[in-house]
Amino acid sequence: MKKILLLSDTHSHIDDTILKYVHQADEVWHAGDVGDLKVTDTIKSLKPLRAVYGNIDDDKARMEFPLNNRFLCEDVDVWITHIGGYPGKYNQNIRTEIQSNPPKLFICGHSHILKVQFDKNLNLLHMNPGACGLYGFHQVRTMLRFEIDGGKIQNLEIIEIGKK
């Protein structure tokens, strides 16, 4: 079993509240718009990190992280990308691939809107953790945490860090 902390859209911000949850996780996943790599460097010094770059990320982040990160966690096929869209409205750059070879868990960021939705057509769980940084139109900073146990995604929690 692995305890996962999922965050996105830090936009160069990391603080003690985020780090408190990093310490409680087995792995941290970042769905893009990292900003300054001090964010991911800090996380990597504490826990294993899987991440993608987002549209605001510079060439350093793009050299360190992929646009799409697809991997197995336990027995769950996971796909993380920054601009992914939503069930029924997936980004055109990934639409063909996700329809022909859907993962079990599809994660994106970008919108700054926390959303968890099951895609009945593709039989996958879609997650967007919202934004935990200070930049953007969101009012409340959010993250998600959950467990992966074998092929099960369980104990999903919304973490509201508070107003930005």
C-alpha positions as CSV (number, residue, x, y, z in Angstrom):
1,M,0.0,0.0,0.0
2,K,1.2,3.5,-0.8
3,K,-0.1,6.8,0.6
4,I,-0.1,9.4,-2.2
5,L,-0.2,13.2,-1.8
6,L,-1.3,14.8,-5.1
7,L,-0.8,18.5,-5.7
8,S,-0.6,20.9,-8.6
9,D,-0.2,24.5,-9.6
10,T,2.3,25.5,-6.8
11,H,3.5,28.4,-9.0
12,S,6.8,28.5,-7.0
13,H,5.1,28.3,-3.6
14,I,5.9,25.8,-0.9
15,D,5.2,26.2,2.8
16,D,5.2,24.4,6.1
17,T,1.5,23.3,5.7
18,I,2.2,21.6,2.4
19,L,5.4,20.1,3.8
20,K,3.4,18.7,6.8
21,Y,1.4,16.6,4.3
22,V,4.5,15.7,2.3
23,H,5.9,14.1,5.5
24,Q,2.8,12.0,5.9
25,A,2.9,10.5,2.3
26,D,4.9,7.7,0.9
27,E,5.1,9.5,-2.5
28,V,4.2,12.9,-3.8
29,W,2.8,13.5,-7.3
30,H,2.8,17.0,-8.9
31,A,0.5,17.7,-11.8
32,G,2.5,20.6,-13.3
33,D,3.0,24.4,-13.0
34,V,5.7,23.8,-10.5
35,G,7.3,27.2,-11.0
36,D,10.6,27.5,-9.3
37,L,12.3,24.1,-9.0
38,K,13.0,24.8,-5.3
39,V,9.5,23.4,-4.8
40,T,10.2,20.0,-6.3
41,D,13.8,20.0,-4.9
42,T,12.4,20.4,-1.4
43,I,9.8,17.7,-1.9
44,K,12.4,15.3,-3.5
45,S,14.7,15.8,-0.4
46,L,11.9,14.3,1.7
47,K,9.9,11.8,-0.4
48,P,9.9,10.2,-3.8
49,L,8.3,12.5,-6.4
50,R,6.6,12.0,-9.7
51,A,5.8,15.1,-11.7
52,V,5.1,16.7,-15.0
53,Y,5.8,20.2,-16.3
54,G,3.0,22.7,-16.9
55,N,2.4,25.6,-19.3
56,I,4.2,28.1,-17.0
57,D,7.2,26.0,-16.4
58,D,10.6,27.0,-17.8
59,D,13.2,25.0,-19.8
60,K,14.8,23.7,-16.5
61,A,11.5,22.1,-15.4
62,R,10.9,20.8,-18.9
63,M,14.3,19.2,-18.9
64,E,13.6,17.5,-15.5
65,F,10.0,16.5,-15.9
66,P,8.0,15.0,-18.9
67,L,4.8,16.5,-20.4
68,N,3.1,13.1,-19.7
69,N,4.1,10.7,-17.0
70,R,2.5,7.3,-17.2
71,F,3.5,4.6,-14.8
72,L,2.3,1.7,-12.6
73,C,1.8,2.3,-8.9
74,E,1.2,-1.1,-7.3
75,D,-1.3,-2.5,-9.9
76,V,-2.8,0.9,-10.9
77,D,-2.0,2.3,-14.3
78,V,-1.5,6.1,-13.7
79,W,-1.3,8.9,-16.3
80,I,-0.4,12.4,-15.1
81,T,-0.4,15.4,-17.4
82,H,-0.9,19.1,-16.8
83,I,-3.5,20.1,-19.3
84,G,-5.7,17.0,-19.7
85,G,-9.3,18.2,-19.8
86,Y,-12.2,16.2,-18.2
87,P,-14.3,13.2,-19.0
88,G,-16.0,13.7,-22.3
89,K,-13.8,16.8,-23.0
90,Y,-10.2,15.6,-22.9
91,N,-7.5,17.7,-24.4
92,Q,-7.2,17.1,-28.1
93,N,-3.4,16.3,-27.7
94,I,-4.2,13.2,-25.6
95,R,-7.8,12.3,-26.7
96,T,-6.8,9.5,-29.1
97,E,-4.4,7.9,-26.7
98,I,-6.7,8.0,-23.7
99,Q,-9.5,6.6,-25.7
100,S,-7.5,3.8,-27.2
101,N,-5.5,2.9,-24.1
102,P,-7.1,4.4,-21.0
103,P,-5.3,4.3,-17.6
104,K,-7.1,3.4,-14.4
105,L,-6.3,6.8,-12.9
106,F,-6.0,10.0,-15.0
107,I,-4.6,13.1,-13.3
108,C,-4.3,16.6,-14.5
109,G,-4.0,20.1,-13.1
110,H,-4.1,23.5,-14.9
111,S,-7.7,24.6,-14.1
112,H,-7.1,25.3,-10.4
113,I,-10.4,23.6,-9.8
114,L,-10.5,20.5,-7.6
115,K,-12.5,17.8,-9.3
116,V,-12.7,14.0,-8.9
117,Q,-14.9,12.3,-11.4
118,F,-15.4,8.8,-12.7
119,D,-15.4,8.4,-16.5
120,K,-17.9,5.6,-17.1
121,N,-17.1,5.5,-20.8
122,L,-13.4,4.8,-20.3
123,N,-13.7,3.2,-16.9
124,L,-11.1,5.5,-15.3
125,L,-11.0,7.8,-12.3
126,H,-10.2,11.4,-13.1
127,M,-8.5,13.6,-10.5
128,N,-7.6,17.3,-10.5
129,P,-6.2,18.4,-7.1
130,G,-6.9,22.1,-7.7
131,A,-4.1,24.5,-6.8
132,C,-2.0,24.7,-3.7
133,G,0.0,27.7,-4.7
134,L,-0.9,31.4,-4.1
135,Y,-1.2,32.5,-7.8
136,G,-4.4,32.1,-9.7
137,F,-8.1,32.8,-9.4
138,H,-8.8,30.0,-6.9
139,Q,-9.9,31.1,-3.5
140,V,-9.0,28.1,-1.4
141,R,-5.7,26.1,-1.7
142,T,-6.3,22.4,-2.1
143,M,-4.6,19.1,-2.5
144,L,-5.7,15.4,-2.5
145,R,-4.4,12.4,-0.7
146,F,-5.4,8.8,-1.2
147,E,-4.0,5.3,-1.0
148,I,-3.3,2.8,-3.6
149,D,-3.4,-0.8,-2.4
150,G,-2.8,-3.3,-5.1
151,G,-5.4,-2.4,-7.8
152,K,-7.6,-0.3,-5.4
153,I,-7.6,3.5,-5.1
154,Q,-9.1,4.2,-1.7
155,N,-9.4,6.6,1.3
156,L,-9.5,9.7,-0.9
157,E,-9.4,12.9,1.1
158,I,-9.6,16.5,0.1
159,I,-7.1,18.7,1.9
160,E,-8.1,22.4,2.1
161,I,-5.0,24.3,3.1
162,G,-7.0,27.5,3.5
163,K,-7.5,30.8,1.7
164,K,-4.6,32.1,-0.3
